[in-house]
Amino acid sequence: MQKLPESLDFALKETSPNIGAAGAITRDKLSCTYDLVEQMQYLYVRVVKAKDLPGKDVTGGVDPYVEVKLGNYKGLTKHFQKKSNPAWNQVFAFSKDRIQASVLEVMVKDKDVVVDDLVGRLLFDLNEIPKRVPPDSPLAPQWYRLEDRRGDKAKGELMLAVWMGTQADEAFSDAWHSDAATVGPEAVANIRSKVYLSPKLWYVRVNVIEAQDLVPNDKTRYPEVFVKANLGNQFLRTRISPSKTINPMWNEDLMFVAAEPFEEPLVLTAEDRVGPNKDEILGRCVIPLHNVQRRLDHKPVNTRWFNLEKHVVVEGEQKKETKFSSRLHLRICLEGGYHVLDESTHYSSDLRPTAKQLWKPSIGILEVGIISAQGLMPMKTRDGRGTTDAYCVAKYGQKWIRTRTIVDSLAPKWNEQYIWEVFDPCTVITVGVFDNGHLHGGDKSGGSKDSRIGKVRIRLSTLEADRVYTHSYPLLVLHNSGVKKMGEVHLAVRFTSLSLMNMLCTYSQPLLPKMHYIHPLSVIQLDSLRHQAMQIVSIRLSRAEPPLRKEVVEYMLDVDSHMWCMRRSKANFFRIMKVLAGLISIGRWFDQICNWKNPLTSILIHILFIILVLYPELILPTIFIYLFLIGIWNFRWRPRHPPHMDTRLSHADAAHPDELDEEFDTFPTSRSSDIVRMRYDRLRSIAGRVQTVVGDLATQGERFHNLLSWRDPRATTLFVTFCFIAAIVLYVTPFQVVALLTGFYVLRHPRFRQKLPSVPFSYFKRLPAKVDSML
């Protein structure tokens, strides 16, 4: 196979999968249920219960379980001890693509120490099994009389249902799959598909106003009191009160993140700084969050006094001191008008406020079909060969989905379809592919993690409404050795607009809820709160069953996106240069006009300039009609595909190995002192250039300021005199004449130009600046 060029290998590829929405197959009931994925046929067997099973052992009891066998695939239910009427209610799913037998065998067996005895069995011809298509009601299970090996009626009956269906069947997600036949019963829960919901997050605002009647141990000194607040793993403190009395005041806000259900209380302690790194607790109070008032807008919340309790240690035991009259004056509320940022601001998938009362109706529906992956890299070794147990995770808004794990496949096919409500088109859905590291006893090892294979981001505003996008997205991951393609994931995406007018109206509304603008939080606060929110979400989702593990959630939420690295800094610098390239090209074009490189164009610009000066009311219409024509012209070359990870834009394809090593370094660093010194020197060199540019900008600004500051009396005298003469001339001369003369002077022919700097430029460069006073 010929190797593809790197640029093509990392590119987005349009595909034509066999899905119902693409019109590639007939529009029957099968194709319209899940129309963004390829239909996969499964044989389903629901084993419900058994009755009147005969005893098989010496005591006359039976330890029954059911074995469902189809060719080489065999699924087992759990077994019961001494139970002749067991109930299992378990579903088995066999992929039709892998069926090589013509008969389904369902056997009830008695668990024994040496050899399991056959209680009875049932045989089903695959050609006679009925087909069931949702939204038909589930097939009702029936009682079947068991038979022995000779086909004679045996004692006991088994209730089950057998049918042919697709992945749209309700039983699909909870079924035992023949694809995962090698997975032990203890790990089956780790391979099933699942839908998760992020916990509901609140900002907790604690306004510490004052304290009253504090009792310091040392009454001979002025107390230096501050308040320390603790909510779970979050710790904040006020400044030391400027009023060093037993009634200190602060009036300071502390912000926390809390998740429903509220598990941990807010704990506040008043402490006295009695010496360096030595604080004395004057009292504490514990406030359960479910008692705290919820605020939807900026209206002030009522203040409350909370009694402080002091804990004293008596003979090694902590006891509460009852006679204690100190109080803390607080204003506490749960902020429902903010959106709690739990993901990177640039890739937000949800911008709604916490309080559901403030939500606006949805504007559309997002449907994603996770079809398959191709060319995945082996992520681990099993039985001496490389393999991957891949699953997908998609995150949009508060809803997370996890597909089932396809065991031991480098080209897994999921064909699972999911749907989300959309409240804002300017949001991003993230789809990640991971290798399941918790099969075959992975949980017992303790150190096993789910490895990242790659992820895809799709911004909804780049999608046309009601169009199905079927593309194969490259899964690109940055390693110490450079950027690496880990495979491709095949997705089908459709964004359906419920109301075009409502969707267009969202473009005129603020991106975040209004509380972010009425009572804005500082950048430092937002960064800290975002980090805390990410930690809370990852901990809560890792406690689900099956867990969505911490490393998966952190990768999906881009936890480390704020960390500095040389590669990303370079990429952002070149992004700025590309943005400014348009202005630079306009400047060059104007310079060519002024230098008459193309005489015809320069003459046309002169004519246009004269028209605009004589008829100034045409200036704005001309600008807007020009922008309109540019937009219409660019429509022919509009992007037809969603954006994807760009290695060149990210500067990943040209990153130096040492820069990548620095990017993957821990924080704080774990590298040797020589490497850290080299990187520090490099950073100083870059910072020196930035410092020079910032200093030059400051110098130009100070020169403008010094035009009228009389720092240079001669320069200011010249400028003031010029302003006086210019005011008289402009007063007596019509504006259009001044504009024409100025324009003709700027556009004059090179014959009337000289290479020396102009008089205003020379004058400006001679003005003083504060750089002379810098040490």
N, C-alpha and C positions, 0 to 999 in steps of 0.2 A: 504493500500500500504506500503510495507516494505521500510524503510528509507535506502538510499544508503550511503555507507561509504563516509566520507568527501572527501578523495582523488579522489574517482571515481565520486562523484557529481561535482567536480570542473574540471573534465577532459574533453578533446576533444572527441567527439563521431562521428564516421563515419556513414553516413546515405545513404539511397538509395531512393532519391525522384523520383517522376514520371516525369522526364524531358527528353527532346528529345536527349540531348547530351549523356545521359547515355544509350541510346539504349533500354530503357524500354518500349517505345511506338513506334508505327509505324512511319516511316519517311515520313509523308505527309507534306503538306505546313504549316499546323498548328504547327508542332513540330520544323520546321527548322527556323521559324521567330524569336522566342524567345526560344532557345534550352537549356538555363540554368535555366529556371523557369518552374513551373507547369502551364499548360494552364488553364486560367480561362475564362469561357464563360459569355458574357454580352449581354443583349438586349439594343441596342442603339436607341434612338429616337432624331433626330435632328429637332427641331422646328425652321423653317426659318422665315416665315412671313405669314401674312394674308391679304386679300383684300376684299373690298365690305362688310364689317361687318355692319349689321343693327343697328340702334340706339335703345337703350333700356330704356333710362331714359326720363324724361318729356321734356327735351330740344332737344331730338332726337339724342343726342350724345351717345358714347360708350367708356367705360374705360376698354379696353380688357386686359386679361392675359390668359395664357394657363395652364391648369392643366393636368399633365400626371399621370395616375393612373394605377397601376398594383397590384392587390390584396390589401394588407394593406399599400403599399408604394405609396407615392404621392409626385410628384415634381412640383414646381410652377415656371413660368417665372416671370419677373418683369411686372408690369402693366403700361399702358400708359393712359394718360387722353385725352379724346375727340379725339380719333384717330381711324379711321375706316380702315386704311391700315398700321398696326404696323409691325415692323421688330424686331425679337428677336435674331435669329441665336444662339440658346442655345441648348446644348446637354445634354441628360439625359442617365445615364447608370444604368441598373438594373442587379444585380448579378443573374445568372441563378440558383445558388445553393439555393437562397432564394425565387425563384418564386414559388408561390402556386396557381396562377390563370392561366386560359387558354385564357383569353381575355385581350388585352391592350386597355385602354380607354383614348382617348385624347379629352379634353373638352376645348372649348373657352368660357370664362365667362366674364361677365361685373361686374367690381368692384362696390359694392354698400355699403352704410352705414349699412344697416340692413342685407339683404340677397343678395348674389351675384346671378345675373340672368344667366341662361345658354343661350349662343348665338347659340351654335351648338356643335356637337361632332362627333368623328370618332371611330369606333371599329375595332380592328385587331385581327384575330385568330393567336395565337402564332405558330401554326403548319404550317402556310402559310408564315411566315416571312422569307425572303431570308438570306443566310449566306454569309458574306463577309470576305475574308482572304487577308490581305496585302501580297505582294505589289500590289494587285488589286487596281484600281483607286477607290476613294470614291464613294459611291452610290449616284446617282443624285437624289435630292429631287423632289417630284412631287406635283402638285396641287390636292387637294381633296375637293370635295363639302361637306360642312357641313350638318349634319342631326340633326333632332330634336329627342326628347326622343322616339317618336313613330317609328323612322326609315325613316321618310319622308324627302325629300330634303328641306334644309333650305337655307336662303340667306347667302352668304359669302363663301369664300374658304380659305383653310389653306394649305400652302406649308410645307411639311415635308418629312423626310426619316426615315425608320425603318429597322433595320437589326440586325442580330446576329453576334457578333464578339468576339475577345479576347482582352487581355490587350495590344496586339501589335498594336491595332488600333490607328491611329493618333488622334482620338477624345478622347482617354482615359484620357489624362492628364488634359484636360480642362472641362471634363464632370462633371455634378452633379451626385453624386453616391448615390444609395439607402442605402449603408452602413452608410452614414452620414446624414440620413434623419432627425435626431434629432438636427442637427446643424442649427442655424439661418442663414439667408442670409448674415448677416454682417460678419460672421466668415467662410464662405465657402472658401474664398481666403486662409485662414490659414491652410487648410487641403489638398490642392492640391500638387501634385508632381511638382518639379521644378529643373532646372539645373542652377547653378550659376557659375560665373567666378570670381576668385580673381582679384583685381585690379592689373594692371602692376606696379610693384614697381621699383624705381630707388634709388641708392645712390647718394646723392648730396654732392660733395666735394667743400668746400669753403676754399681756401688758402688765408688767410689774410696776405698780405705782409707788407704794411706800410700805414701810413697816412701822409698827407701833409697840412701844414698851418692851423693847428687846432687853435681855438680861445678860450682859457679858460677864464672864468670870472675873476678869480684871477690871475693876471699876475705877482704877487710878489713871487709865489712859483713854484717849478718844477712840472709839471703835471704828474700824475700817470695814464696813459691811458690804457684802455683795450677795446676790441670790443666784444659786445654782439650780438649774432645772434639768430634769432627766425624764425621757420618755423612751422606754426600751433601750436601744443602743445609742440613742441620740442625747448628747450632753451639751448644754449651752449655759452661759452665765452672763450676768449683767456686769457693768463696770462697777468699781468701788464707788459708793455713794459720796458725792461731794460734801454732803452735810454729815459730818462725823459726830453723830449723836445717837441716842438710843431710839430715835424716830427718823431713820434715814429715808431719803426719797430718791427715786430713779426715773420713773415714767419712761421705761424702756420696753421695746417689743422684742419678744423671742418667738421664732417660728419653727414649728416641727411638722413632720408628716406622720399621719396615723392611718391605719387601715381598718375597715370594718371586717369582722366584728372586733370591737376594741378589746384587746386582751390584756394590755398593760396600762396601769394608771400613770398619771402625771405626778411626779414627785418633785417638790420644791423645798430647798433647804436654804435658810439664812445662815451665812457663815461670816466669821470675823477673821480678817487677815492679821494674825498676832505676830507674824515674823516671816522671813523669807521661806517660801514653800511650806508654811505652817498655817493651817486654817483651823478655826474652832467652830464647831456647829452650834448655833444658837437656837435652832428649832427647825422642824420640818412639818410639811403637810402633804397628804396624799389625796389626789383628786381623781376619781374615776371619770373617764371621758364620756361615758354614756349619760352622765348628769350635766354635761356642758351644753350651753346654749348654741344653737346652730344659726348662723347668719347668712342671708342670701344676698345682701347688698352692703352699702357702706354706712348704714345707720349705726350709731354708736350702741354698744352693748352695755347693759347695766353692770356696775362694779359690785364686787362682793368682798367681805372680810372673811379670811380663813384663819382659824386658830392654829398656832404653831405648837407642835408637841415636841418635848425634849426627851431624848432617850439617854438615860444614865446607865453606866455599867456598875453593877453591884455583884461582887464576887464572881466575875467572869460572865455574868448573864446580863443581857440588855433588858432594861425595864423602862416603862413609860412613866415619865413624871407627870402627875396629875395636876398639881398646883402650878399652872403656867399660863400667864395671861397675855403673852405676846401674840400679835396678830399681823397678818400680811394682807395688804390691800391689792386686789388683782382685778383685771378685766380679761376674762377668758372666753374664747368662742371658737367654734368649728367653722372655718370659712368655706361656705358652699358656692360662692360666686367666682372662685378661681378655678382654673384648670391645673390640676397637679401634674406637672411635667415629669414623666417617668421614662422618657426616651430622649434621644438627641433632638434638639429643636429643629434641625434641618430635615429630619426624617419622621416628623410627627405623624401618627396615624389617627389621632383623636385630639380635638381642640375644644371639646365641650366642657362646661363647668361641672363641678362635682355634684351639685344639687340637681336632681332630675326635674324639678319644677321649672328650671331655667332652660331646659333643652328645647330646641326648635325641631319641627318635624323633619324627617329624613328627606333628602332630595334625590336619592337614587339607591340602586342596589349593585353591589359588586359580587360577581360570581367568578370563582377560580377553579379550574379543573387541573389538578396535579396529575399529569398523565404518566410520565416515566422519567427515567434518567438513563444516560448512555455514557459509556467509556469512563466509569468511575475508577478512581485509583484504589488499589487494595490498601485498606487502612490497618489491617492486622494479619497475623499468620495463624492458620488453623490447619492442623494435620500436615504441616510442611508446605502449605501453599497459601498465597495471598488471597484474602477475601474481604468482603464488606457486607455489613448488615445495615442497610440504609433506610432511613425514614425522613420525612419532611415535616417541618414546622412552619406554619404561616401565622403572622400576627398582624391584625388590623383592629384598631380601637381596643376595646376591652376583651375582645374574643381572640383566643389562641386556638389553633387546631394542630393536631398531630396525627399524621397518617400512620397506618400500620407499618411495622418493620418487615421488609422483604429480606429474608434470611439468605445469606450466602449467594449474593448476586451482584455482579458489576454492571448489570443493565436492568435494574428493577422496574417493574410496572405497578404503579399504585392505582391509577384510574379512579381517583376519589375527587368528588366535587363538593365545594363549600360555598356558603353565601354569607354576605355581610350587609348590614344597613350602612348607607353612606350619608353623613351629615355635612360634609364639607369636601368639595372636589380637590382642594389643595392639600391633600394628605397622601401618605405613602404606605403601601403594603409591602411587607418584608417576608420573603420565603427563603428559608434556610434548609440545607440538606446536611444530615448528621449520620455518623456511624454509631450504632447502638453498642455500647461497651458493657452492657449488663445482662448479656445472655450467657448461658453455660457457666453459671456460678460467678458472674461478674460482680454481683453485689457482695459476695462473701469476701472478695479480695480486698475490699475497702478502698483501694487506690484507683479503681477503674473509673474512667470518665468517658462521656460521649464525645467523640472527636468531631470537629467541624470539617465539613467537606467544602462548603461554600454557601453563598447567599445571593439573592437577587432582590433589588428594590424596584418597585414600579410606582411612579407618581400618577395618581388618577387623573390629574388635570391634563396629562399628555395623551390621554386616551379619547378617541371619538366615541360618542354615545352609541350604544346598540350595535357596535361592531365587535366581532369575535377576533381576538388577536391570538394566533397560534404560533409560538416561537420556541426555539431551543436556545436557552440562555447559558452562556459559559459560566462555570463555577470557578471563580478565580480566588485564590488565597495567596496572601503574601507570607513567605517563609524567610528564614535567615538567609537562604541561598538565593532569594529572588521571588518573582511572581511565578505561580505555577497553576496550570489548568488542571483541576481535579475531576473534570467531567462536564457533562451538560445536563440541565434539567429541562424537561419539556412541559410547558404550561399552556393552558388556554384561558384567556381572560376576557371577560365581558363586563362593561360598565353600562348599566341601564339607567337613564334619567327618568324620574317620575314626573318632574315638572321643569321644563327648560327655563321658564321665567324665574322660578325659585332658585335654580342653580345659578343663573346669571346674577341674581340679586346678591348672592353670597360674595361675589367679587367686590362689591361696594361696602361690605361690612368688615369690621376689625377682625383680624385673624384670631385673637384670643378674646375670652370674655371681658366685659367692660371693667371688672374689678382690677385687671392687670394694668389698666390705664388710669383709673381713678385713684387707686392706692397701689402704685407700682412697687414691686420688690426689687432690691438691688441685684446687680449681676452676681455678686458674691453669694448672696442669699439663695438665688435661683440655682446656682451651681451646687451648693451644699444640699439644698432640698431635693434637687434632681438625683443626686447620688444616694441620698437616704431612700427616696422613693424606689429607685432601681433595686436597692438591697431588699426592701420590704417585698416587692413583687417577686423577686427571685426566691426568697425564703418561702413565701406562701405557696408558689407554684411547685416548689420542690417537695412540699408536703402533701401534694395531691397523690392520687393513686390511679394509674401509674404516675410517678413523679415526672414533672417537666424540670429537668435538672438545672442546677445553678449555672453551670458553664454554658448551657444552651440558651437560657434566658439572657445572660449577660452578653453573649455574642449577638443575639437578636436585637438587644437594646443598645448596642454600641457603647458599652460601659466605659471603655478606654479611649473613646474618640477625642477626649479633651487633652490627652497627653501630648506633649510637644515632641516632634520628630523632624529631622532635617528634610526627609523626603516630602512630607506634607507641606512644610514651609515653602519648599521650592515649587511644589505644585500650585499653591495658592498665589505665589509671586507671579508665576507665568499666567495664571488665570487673570490676575489684575492687568498684566501687560496685554493680554488678548482683549480685555474690555477697553483698555485705552488705545488699542491699535486703531479703532475706528476714528477717534479724535486725531490721532497722529496722521492718519491717511488724509483726513480732511485738511489738516494743516499743510501737508505736502502739496495737496491739490491746489490750495489757495496760494501757496508759494509759487507754484507753476503759473497760476493766473497772473500773479503780480510780476513775474519775470517774463511773461509773454512767450512761454514755451510753445504754446499753440495760439497764434494770433487770432484765429477765428473764434475760439472759445473765450479768449479775453475780451474781444469786442462784444460778444453776446452777453457776457457778464456785465460789461459797462452799460449796455442797453437795459438789461434787467434792473440794474442798480438805479439808473435814472428813473425808470418807471416806478419803482418802489418808493423813491424819495419824493417824486411828484405826487404820487397817490399812496400815502402811508397807510391808508385803510386797507390796502391789499396785502400788507406784510403778513399778518397772522393767517388770513385765508390761504396765502401762497405756501406758508410753512405746512399747514395742516393738509392741504391737497397734495403736497409733495410726499408727506408721510403716508397718506392714504394710497398713493400710487405705488410707493415702495412696498407697502404691505400686500397690495393686490399682485404686484409682480412676483414677490417672494412666495405667494400661495402655490405657484407651480412647483416649487422645490421644497414644499413643506415636508417635515419628517413623517414618514409612513409607518415607522416602527417605534415601540417604546424605547426609552433610553436604557442603557445597561452599563455595567462596570467597564470603565475605560482605562486600560493600563497606561496609555500615553498621557492622558489627562492627569492621572494619579501620580505620574512620574515614577511608576513602579518598574517599568521596563529598563530604565537607565539609572536606577538607584545604586550607589556604591555599596559593596558588602559591609563596610564599617558603618554606614548610615543605617542599614537594615539591622545590624547587630545592636546598634544603639536604640533603635525603635522597639526591639523585642527585649530589651534589658528591663529588669524589674525596677520597681520604685519603692524604696531607695535603691541605688545601683548595687549590683553584685559583681561588677567588673574590677579588675586590678587598678591600682592607683596610677600606673603609667598610662593605661588606656583612658581613664577618667581625666587625667591631666591633658592628654592630647585633645580629647573632645572639648574640654574646657577652653583650651587655647583656640581651637577652631571656632567655638561659639563667641569668644571675645573678638576674634577677627571679623566675624560677620556682624556682631553687635557694633563694632567700631565703624563699619560702613553705614549702618543704619543711623548711628549717632551723628555721623557727618551730614547725612541727608536731612535729618531732623533739625540739626543746627543751621543748615543753609536755609531751610524754610522759615525758621525763627528769625534769622537775619533779615530776610526780605520783608517779613511782617513788621519788624522793628523799624526798618527804613521807611515804610509807609507811615508809621506812627510819628517818626521824627520829621516828617514834612512840615508839621505845624508845631513841633514841641520846642523850637528854638535851641535844640541841643547843638546844632551848627547854625549860628545866627546868620551867616552869609547865605547858606542854602535856603533857610526859611524866609529870609528877606526876598530872595529871588522868586520863591514860590508864591509868596503873598502878593508881590508885585504883579506876577504873571496872572494870578487869579483875579486881581482887580481889573487889569487891562482886558482879560478874557470876558469878564462879566459885562464891561461896557460894550465890547465888540459884539458879543452874542445878543445884547439887548437891542442894538440898532440894526443888526443883520438878521434877515429872515432865517429861520432854522433850516429850511430846505436848501438855501444857498450854502450854509455852513456844512450841511451833510454832504452836498455834492462836492464841494471843495475838498473836504476830508477824504471822501471816497476816491476822488481822482488822484489825490496825493498818495494814498496807500497803493492804488492800482497803477501808478505811473510806470512808464516804459523804462527798461533797464538803462537806456541811454541817459536818463535823468537821475540815476541812482549812483551812489558811491559805496564802496565796500567798508568804509569806516562806520562804527556804531553811530546811531542817530543821537541827536542832542538830548532828547528826554532820557534815553537809555544811559548815556554817559553821566547825566546829572543824577539819576537814581542810584547808579553804582557808587557815587561819591558820598552818598548820605551815610551818616554814622549809624552804628548798631551797638547793642550791649555786649557783643562778642568781645569788645576791648576790655570789659570789666570781668571777664571769666578768668578764674584761676587755672 
